[in-house]
Amino acid sequence: MPAHVPAANPAASPQADLRAGLERLAPRLAPGATGVERIARLSGGASQETWAFEVASPAGPSRWVLRRAPEGARLRSGLSCGLETEARLMVLARGAGVSVPRVACELTLEDGLGTGYVMGHVDGETLPRRILREAAYAGARAGLARACGAQLARIHAIDAARLPPLRRAPARVELQAYRAQHRAHDVPRPVFALALRWLEARLPPDAAELTLVHGDFRHGNLVIGPDGLRAVLDWELAHLGDPMEDLGWICVNAWRFGHDARPVGGFGTREDLFAGYEGAGGRPVDADRVRFWEVLGTLKWGVICDGMGRAFTDGSERTVERAAIGRRASETEIDLLELIAPRRSAVT
C-alpha cells in the first residue's frame, strides 16, 4: 500500500474509520476545521450510503452530506451512472438553474472513504406522507406540480455536449431492459405480460433529440420546504433519453401515496406539471408519449419490487425493507390494469 494512503486499522470499527476519514476531509470543507460532529446515517439509498455530519470551525458549525460507495462495494445495477458522474451532473445542473445541493468536493484515495462526494446540506422534508398531509406544506403543495415541471425543463435543456458519458436509453432500450429483468426474476405475472404487449404495440419512435433525463424524479428524491421545492437529489439513474420519460415517471401511482385524484406525486395535476414544463422553456409536451412512459414506469416499479422480493427470498438481502417492497409488486398489477384496461362506469 502506498505510504500516502491511510492504513487500515483491523481493530477500528467502521464508524471509527468513517469519523477518521471525515476528519481528514474536514479542512477542505471549512477553513480551520476543528472536528466532526453529529455523524448520522440517513435512510434511503438502496445502492449507496448517505451520511449527514457537521464540521466544527471558528466560523461555526456547517452541515454536510456524504454520499459514497464504500471500497469494494459493487453497483447493484448496470443502470447506475456512478458517483463521479453524479457529482459532475449536479455541478452542471446547478449551473443551469436546477435546484440541487452544492457539490463541495469529490472523495480521493487519500480520504480513505471509498468513492463518492460531499454536498451541502439542504433543509427540508423528503418523506412523502408528511409533504402530502401536514399543514406546514399546504402552500408548497399548491404550486409543486408546476415547480417540478420547471425543474425538469431546466434539466432537459442542459447542453448535451457538456455532459459526461452516459448510457443512451430511448424507449425501446428501456422496454427491453425491464422485459429482460422481468424474465430473469422468473415470477409469473400475466398482467406484466399484458403490459409488455401493450407497450410493444405503442412503442414510440426514438425522440428526435435525446436529452439528459434524471431517471428517478419523484418523492424521496425531492427536498420540500414550506416555500416549495428546494432540491433535486439522487442522480444515480441519469441517462440520455426521451425527456417525456421524467414527466411520466413522476405520475406513476406508487408516488401518490393514496392521493389518487392528484396524479403528479399526490399533490398536483398533469396540466399543471405540463404548464410548468413548457412555461420554463421545455419542448411541447406529447401527452400520449407521457402516458406511454407512465405505463412503462409502472411496469418498471413492479419489476423492481419483484427484484427486491427475490433478494429477500433467496437470502441475499434478508431485510424487512426488501420483503415489504417485494410484496408491492401486486399493487402495480392493479395500477397497470387501471391504465391499460380501465373499468367502465356502471350503466344505470
C-alpha positions as a printed Julia matrix, in Angstrom:
348×3 Matrix{Float64}:
   0.0     0.0     0.0
   1.43    3.41   -0.93
   2.64    5.4     2.07
   0.22    8.3     1.43
  -2.89    6.07    1.71
  -4.23    5.73    5.28
  -3.54    2.22    6.51
  -6.48    0.14    7.66
  -6.71   -0.5    11.37
  -8.06   -4.03   11.95
  -9.21   -3.05   15.44
 -11.13    0.01   14.32
 -14.89   -0.13   13.85
 -16.49    1.01   10.57
 -17.91    4.02   12.44
 -14.44    4.93   13.73
 -13.0     4.62   10.22
 -15.76    6.85    8.9
 -15.08    9.5    11.54
 -11.36    9.41   10.87
 -11.95    9.85    7.13
 -14.35   12.76    7.66
 -11.86   14.46    9.97
  -9.19   14.21    7.25
 -11.7    15.69    4.82
 -12.99   18.47    7.08
 -10.35   21.15    6.27
 -11.4    21.01    2.61
 -14.95   21.86    3.68
 -14.35   24.52    6.33
 -11.11   26.51    6.86
  -9.69   25.94   10.31
 -11.9    22.92   10.92
 -11.52   21.6    14.46
 -13.53   18.4    14.28
 -16.53   16.47   13.01
 -19.76   16.08   14.95
 -23.28   14.65   14.67
 -22.5    11.85   12.21
 -25.73   10.08   11.28
 -26.7     7.56    8.61
 -29.64    8.8     6.55
 -32.41    6.46    5.48
 -32.98    5.65    1.81
 -30.42    4.95   -0.88
 -30.51    1.25   -1.71
 -27.2     1.15   -3.55
 -25.2     3.95   -1.89
 -24.59    5.16    1.66
 -25.67    8.64    2.69
 -24.36   10.26    5.89
 -25.11   13.64    7.44
 -22.45   15.32    9.57
 -21.3    18.7    10.9
 -17.87   20.28   10.68
 -16.86   22.49   13.61
 -14.74   25.54   12.81
 -14.05   29.05   14.16
 -16.84   30.35   11.86
 -19.33   27.98   13.48
 -20.69   24.55   12.55
 -21.51   23.78    8.93
 -23.72   20.91    7.77
 -22.77   18.46    5.03
 -23.91   15.21    3.42
 -21.59   12.41    2.29
 -22.79   10.12   -0.5
 -20.49    7.18   -1.07
 -19.98    3.61   -2.17
 -17.53    2.05    0.32
 -14.41    0.48   -1.16
 -15.13   -2.93   -2.55
 -18.86   -2.28   -2.9
 -20.4    -3.32   -6.2
 -23.11   -1.49   -8.1
 -26.48   -3.2    -7.84
 -27.42   -2.32  -11.38
 -25.72   -1.65  -14.68
 -28.16    1.27  -14.97
 -26.24    3.37  -12.42
 -24.17    6.18  -13.89
 -21.66    6.08  -11.0
 -20.95    8.57   -8.23
 -18.27   10.51  -10.09
 -20.73   11.13  -12.92
 -23.47   12.01  -10.42
 -21.27   14.73   -8.94
 -20.45   16.17  -12.37
 -24.11   16.19  -13.37
 -25.09   18.03  -10.19
 -22.48   20.72  -10.85
 -23.79   21.17  -14.4
 -27.41   21.18  -13.22
 -26.74   23.79  -10.56
 -25.12   25.98  -13.21
 -28.25   25.57  -15.35
 -30.56   26.83  -12.62
 -31.7    23.45  -11.29
 -32.22   23.34   -7.52
 -29.53   20.92   -6.38
 -27.18   20.88   -3.39
 -23.74   22.37   -3.97
 -21.12   19.68   -4.51
 -18.22   20.69   -2.26
 -15.69   18.01   -3.21
 -15.23   14.52   -4.56
 -13.54   11.87   -2.44
  -9.93   10.96   -3.12
  -7.99    7.8    -2.35
  -6.23    9.61    0.49
  -9.55   10.26    2.26
  -9.98    6.54    2.87
 -13.75    6.8     2.49
 -14.32    4.96   -0.77
 -15.8     6.55   -3.87
 -18.24    9.43   -3.64
 -18.66   13.1    -2.93
 -19.72   15.62   -0.29
 -22.52   18.12   -0.84
 -24.04   20.87    1.2
 -26.98   20.06    3.44
 -30.39   21.37    2.32
 -33.05   21.83    4.99
 -36.41   20.36    4.14
 -38.56   17.23    4.07
 -38.34   14.18    1.79
 -40.93   11.93    3.45
 -43.98   11.95    1.17
 -46.59   11.3     3.85
 -45.54   14.45    5.69
 -45.33   16.5     2.5
 -48.8    15.36    1.41
 -50.57   15.62    4.77
 -49.06   18.23    7.05
 -50.48   21.74    7.1
 -46.97   23.25    7.05
 -46.6    22.13    3.41
 -50.05   23.21    2.17
 -48.62   26.28    0.44
 -45.86   24.25   -1.16
 -48.29   21.62   -2.45
 -50.33   24.25   -4.29
 -47.51   25.1    -6.69
 -45.41   21.96   -6.54
 -46.51   20.33   -9.82
 -45.61   23.48  -11.78
 -42.32   23.76   -9.92
 -41.47   20.13  -10.78
 -42.25   20.82  -14.42
 -39.97   23.84  -14.42
 -37.11   21.89  -12.83
 -37.44   19.12  -15.4
 -37.4    21.65  -18.25
 -34.09   23.02  -16.95
 -32.63   19.51  -16.6
 -33.6    18.57  -20.14
 -32.19   21.82  -21.53
 -28.62   21.17  -20.32
 -26.3    21.14  -23.33
 -25.63   17.51  -24.24
 -22.15   18.43  -25.44
 -21.19   19.3   -21.84
 -22.44   16.06  -20.31
 -20.12   13.27  -19.13
 -20.51    9.91  -20.9
 -23.96    8.46  -20.21
 -25.84    5.39  -21.38
 -28.28    6.02  -24.23
 -31.73    4.68  -23.38
 -34.61    5.62  -25.66
 -37.97    3.9   -25.13
 -37.08    0.68  -26.98
 -33.92    0.22  -24.88
 -35.72    0.82  -21.57
 -38.54   -1.55  -22.54
 -36.03   -4.24  -23.49
 -34.14   -3.8   -20.21
 -37.18   -4.26  -17.98
 -38.56   -7.09  -20.12
 -35.25   -8.89  -19.57
 -35.3    -8.19  -15.82
 -38.87   -9.47  -15.52
 -37.95  -12.71  -17.29
 -34.83  -13.13  -15.14
 -36.92  -12.94  -11.95
 -38.96  -15.92  -13.21
 -42.1   -14.74  -11.38
 -45.27  -15.49  -13.38
 -47.28  -12.28  -13.68
 -49.84  -12.32  -16.51
 -50.56   -8.6   -16.02
 -46.9    -7.78  -16.64
 -47.03   -9.85  -19.83
 -50.15   -7.94  -20.9
 -48.46   -4.61  -20.15
 -45.39   -5.63  -22.17
 -47.59   -6.4   -25.18
 -49.44   -3.08  -24.73
 -46.15   -1.19  -24.63
 -44.65   -3.04  -27.59
 -47.72   -2.18  -29.69
 -47.4     1.51  -28.8
 -43.61    1.88  -28.76
 -42.93    5.46  -29.88
 -40.17    6.23  -32.37
 -36.93    7.44  -30.83
 -37.19   11.05  -29.71
 -35.82   13.5   -32.27
 -33.28   14.56  -29.66
 -32.15   12.57  -26.65
 -31.65   14.81  -23.64
 -30.34   14.41  -20.12
 -33.02   12.5   -18.18
 -32.88   12.46  -14.38
 -34.33    8.95  -14.32
 -35.75    8.98  -10.77
 -37.52   12.34  -10.33
 -40.15   11.57   -7.66
 -40.96   11.64   -3.94
 -37.98   10.7    -1.79
 -35.58   12.41   -4.16
 -37.14   15.88   -3.78
 -36.44   18.11   -0.78
 -39.53   20.16    0.0
 -39.87   23.12    2.35
 -42.93   25.2     3.29
 -41.88   27.51    0.46
 -41.75   24.74   -2.16
 -39.18   22.61   -3.96
 -35.68   23.17   -2.58
 -33.51   20.43   -4.08
 -33.44   17.52   -6.52
 -31.41   14.57   -5.2
 -30.13   11.16   -6.34
 -28.93   11.42   -9.92
 -27.79    7.78   -9.98
 -30.12    6.73  -12.82
 -29.43    9.72  -15.09
 -29.05    8.87  -18.77
 -29.67   10.17  -22.28
 -33.26    9.52  -23.23
 -36.71   10.78  -24.09
 -37.49   13.86  -21.95
 -41.12   12.68  -21.68
 -39.8     9.8   -19.52
 -39.3    12.03  -16.47
 -42.78   13.52  -16.87
 -44.33   10.05  -16.95
 -42.32    8.68  -14.02
 -43.5    11.3   -11.52
 -47.1    10.42  -12.45
 -46.77    6.72  -11.54
 -49.4     5.81   -8.94
 -46.82    4.43   -6.49
 -45.7     8.01   -5.76
 -49.22    9.31   -4.92
 -49.47    7.52   -1.56
 -53.26    7.26   -1.67
 -53.91   10.73   -3.09
 -55.09    9.3    -6.39
 -57.05   12.36   -7.5
 -53.75   14.22   -7.92
 -51.7    12.14  -10.35
 -48.47   14.14  -10.01
 -46.98   12.81   -6.78
 -50.31   13.06   -4.98
 -50.04   16.86   -4.95
 -50.84   18.15   -8.45
 -52.37   17.7   -11.87
 -50.77   16.71  -15.13
 -51.99   20.0   -16.59
 -50.01   21.99  -14.02
 -46.94   19.79  -14.5
 -47.05   20.29  -18.26
 -47.7    24.02  -17.94
 -44.72   24.42  -15.61
 -42.57   22.44  -18.03
 -43.5    24.39  -21.15
 -43.5    27.71  -19.27
 -39.86   27.16  -18.27
 -38.8    26.54  -21.86
 -39.44   22.82  -22.13
 -40.38   21.4   -25.5
 -44.12   20.93  -26.24
 -45.46   18.06  -24.16
 -46.69   14.98  -26.02
 -49.41   13.67  -23.68
 -49.65   10.29  -25.43
 -45.92    9.82  -25.1
 -46.07   10.76  -21.42
 -48.84    8.15  -20.97
 -46.61    5.51  -22.57
 -43.87    6.36  -20.07
 -46.34    6.3   -17.16
 -47.3     2.74  -18.12
 -43.67    1.72  -18.62
 -42.77    3.41  -15.33
 -45.5     1.44  -13.53
 -44.21   -1.81  -15.03
 -40.65   -0.78  -14.13
 -41.62   -0.26  -10.49
 -43.34   -3.63  -10.43
 -40.22   -5.33  -11.81
 -38.09   -3.53   -9.22
 -40.45   -4.74   -6.46
 -40.16   -8.32   -7.72
 -36.38   -7.97   -7.67
 -36.42   -6.86   -4.05
 -38.75   -9.7    -3.12
 -36.42  -12.16   -4.79
 -33.43  -10.71   -2.9
 -35.3   -11.41    0.34
 -36.39  -14.94   -0.52
 -33.02  -16.06   -1.87
 -31.31  -14.7     1.26
 -29.01  -12.23   -0.49
 -30.64   -9.25    1.29
 -32.86  -10.55    4.02
 -34.22   -7.28    5.39
 -37.72   -6.17    6.31
 -37.47   -3.35    3.74
 -36.81   -5.81    0.9
 -39.7    -8.04    1.97
 -42.15   -5.14    2.34
 -41.3    -3.62   -1.03
 -41.3    -7.01   -2.71
 -44.95   -7.51   -1.75
 -45.9    -4.28   -3.51
 -45.49   -5.86   -6.94
 -49.16   -6.9    -6.74
 -50.14   -3.23   -6.35
 -48.5    -2.42   -9.64
 -50.6    -5.09  -11.35
 -53.74   -3.22  -10.28
 -52.21    0.09  -11.4
 -51.33   -1.37  -14.8
 -54.84   -2.69  -15.36
 -56.3     0.7   -14.46
 -54.01    2.32  -17.05
 -54.35   -0.09  -19.97
 -57.81   -1.62  -19.34
 -59.7     0.87  -17.14
 -63.01   -0.17  -15.64
 -66.01    1.45  -17.27
 -68.6     3.18  -15.1
 -71.63    1.02  -14.48
 -74.64    1.95  -16.6
 -77.74    2.73  -14.53
